[in-house]
């Protein structure tokens, strides 16, 4: 997996992160042709970070709908 543009915002009890990624492997495979966006929200409870929400989205062209 190739990752770029990681941005983390954190306080003592809550953190968010978002980044772009794409899979690596066979260069002609469709998954290698696009970047996807990941977002995660975490909360610290009793000294341990836990994921509250995670999302992965694939950009698409609304005029003709391909990812």
Secondary structure, DSSP 8 states (H G I E B T S, - for coil): -EEEEEEEEE-SSEEEEEEEEE--S-TTSGGGS--EEEEEEEEEETTEEEEEEEEEEE---TTT---
